[in-house]
């Protein structure tokens, strides 16, 4: 089966044409803030290099998130447009699951990590049970590096741009877990996303019409609570009222002294 695979979940854009596990063509490039400008030319390039026309593809595969809101929307909208024109089946692959396909030979759990907002990361935990059976041990999460470190409880391979960025904070929060670093950073890749998509296609998995990116966000209340230093909204209002009352009481003796 020949598929076009697209990965735009991060600032590193990746596009590839696969025929089974063989890569016919690929294009990887930095695309921070430029996915809308760079994606279509990259797709044209790999189709040309592979000598494939879109109508002859057996499937389309796209990374669905979590990741950059803009990047995910661009990638999904472009691939949906190709599906509309060609009627080629579409498969979506969670970004972190696609990254797990970088380590198909791993015997211990793998934890791919990518950056979220400043100081936070997305992660998930997977275990390979054979070359074509990937078990999700922990579903997609978002939180601080400390939260990730505290969740790691056993031998695990950790990798990805989020690991490179927050390595020190993650290690500081890890208890007795043994962390192994992957050989390299292992960015999200259209090749690994394509491999995951090929397996889904072979099993009859198809994306429906009502499809949207997989956004994993922390509740707004939780973020505000954390930003306040762990003080609840009620407690903050009480403190504010107490400060105002104290300020008014402190001013009264001054007025009395001026009258005297």
N, C-alpha and C positions, 0 to 999 in steps of 0.2 A: 504493500500500500504506500502511495506517495501522499505526504501531507505537507502543508505550509504551517509552520509553527511561529507564533509571535509572542514575545515576552517584553512587556513595557511597564512592569510593576515598580521599577526603580529607575534611577538616573542612568543606568546602563541598559541600553536597548539592544535586543537580540532578535534576529529573524533567521529562519533556516528552512530548507527543503530537505525532507528525509524520505528515503525509500526503504521501508523497514528500519533497520538500525543503521543503515548507511547514510551518511550525510552527503547530499549531492551539492549543496551550496549553503553558505551561511554569511551573515553580516552582523558584526558586533561593533557597537560604537557608543561613546558617551553621548547622552541626549538630554541632559538635565534641562527641563523647561522647553525642549525642542522636539518632543515626540511628534507633535502635529505636523511639523515641517519635515522631519526626517524619515518617518515611518513608511510612507508610500514609496519614496524613491528606493528605500532599502528592500521593500518587497519586490519592486520591479527588477532590481538588480539580481536578487537571488533566483527569481523565476527565469530571468534571462540566462544566468550562469548555469542553471540546471537544465535549460532547454525544455521548460515545462510551461504550459498555458494553464491558467486557473481552472478552466472547465474540465481539464483532464486530471485534476487532483482527486484523490479519494477521500480527503478530509481536510478540515481546517482546525487548528488547535490554538487556543489563546490562553495565556495566564490570566486568572480571574481575580487575584489578590490574596491576601492583603498587600498593600503597597501604596505608591503615590496615587492620590485621587485622580490627578490630571492624566498621568501616564496610563492608568487602567482604563479610563474613559476613552482615551484616544485609541488604544489597542483594541478594545472591544468594539467600538463604533466602526473602525475600519474593517475588521474581520466580519462583522455583521453585514456590512455593505457588500463585501465579496460574496458572502453566502446568499444574499438576496439576488445578486446578479447571476451567480453560477448554479445555485441550488445544491452546492456541495455540502455534505454534512459537517456540522460544527461540534467540537468537543471543547469543554472548558476544564482547566486544570488549576487547582489552588497553587499559588506561587510557591509556598513552602513545600508542598508535596512535590512539585517539579524539582525543587532544589534537592530533595531527598534522593532523586534519581541520579544525582552526581555520585552517590556512594552506594551503588547496588551491591557491592561485595562486603559491606560492613557487617560485622557479626554482633556489634553492640548497638544500642539505640543511637540515632542521629538527631541532632537538634540544629536545624538551619535557623539563622537569625538575620533579619534585615532591619534597617532603621525605620522608625516611625517619626513622631515629632521629636523635637530636641530632648535628649535625655531618656527617650523611651524606645523600645524595640518591639518588633513582632517576632514571635517564635512558635514552634510546634515541635512535638517529639514523635519520632517514628521508629519502627523496628522492621527490618527486612526479615521475612520468613520465606526464604527462597528468592530466586531472581525475578519473580513476577508477582510476589505477594507482599505488599507494603502495608503494615499495620500502623494505624494512627494511635499512639499511646496517649497523647495529649493534643487536643484540638487547638486551632489557631488562637493565640493569646496576644494581648498587647499590654505593656506595662513598663515599669522602670527596670533598669539592669539589675537592681537589687532584687526585685520580684522574681526575675528569671533565675538568678543565682540561687535563691531560696527554694525554688521549685525543683532544681536538679538534685536528685537523691541517690544516684548510682552511677556506674561507669557510663560515659556518654561522649560522643564526638560532637563538638560544637564548632560551627563554621559560618561564614557569610560576612557581609559588610557590617552588620550589627555587632557581630562578635569582635571584629577588628576595631570598631569604634568604642565599644563599651567593655572591652576585655578586662580592664583593671577592676571596674565596679562589679562585674559579674563574678570574677574570681574572689573578690573580697566578701561577697555574700554567700558563696558556696560553703556548705558545711564539710562533710566528709566525702562528698562525691568526687570521684576521680574523673577529671576532664582531660580529654585528648583533643588536640587541635588537628584539623584536617591539613593535608599537605599544602594547600593554598587557600586563598580567600573564597573561591568557588562562588562567583556571582550567579544570580538567576540566569538561566540559559535557555534559548529557544530549543536547543538540542535535547536537553533533559525534559523540558516541557513537552516536546514532540514525542519523546519516547513514552512518557506517561500517557499522552493522548492516544498513541497507537494502541496501547493496551486497552484503553477505554473504548476505542472504536471497534476493536475485535470482539468486545463483549456486548456490542450493540448500544453503547452509551451515546446519546445524542442530546445536544442542548435544545431546549424548547424556545418559544418565542419570548416569554417574559423573563429575560435574562438580564442581570445587573451585576456589577462588580461586587466582590466579597470585601466589604468594609468591616474591619474589626476595630471598634472604638470603645474606649472606656466611658462609662456613664458620666455626664457632665457634673452631676452631684459629687461623684467620687473625686473628679479632678479639682473641683472647688474646695472640697474638704481637705485634700492633700495640700493645695496651695495655701490654705489658711493655717497650715501647721498642725492639722489634726483637730481643729476647733469646729464644732458644729455650727450651722447657720443661726440656731437659737442662741447659742453661747456668744456668738459674735455680736448679735443684736443686744444682748444683755450687757456685754462689755462696753459697747458704744453708748448705750443709755447711761451706764454707770459713769463713764468719762464725762458726758455732758452734765450730769447732775453734780459731779464733783467740781467741775469748772464753775458752775453757777454758785455753788456754796462757797467756793474759795473767793469769789468776787464780793460777796455780801459784807464781810468785815471791812473791806476797803471803803465801801460806800458809807458805812457807819462812822468810820474814823474821819472821813471828810466832813460829815455833818457836825461832829464834835468840834 
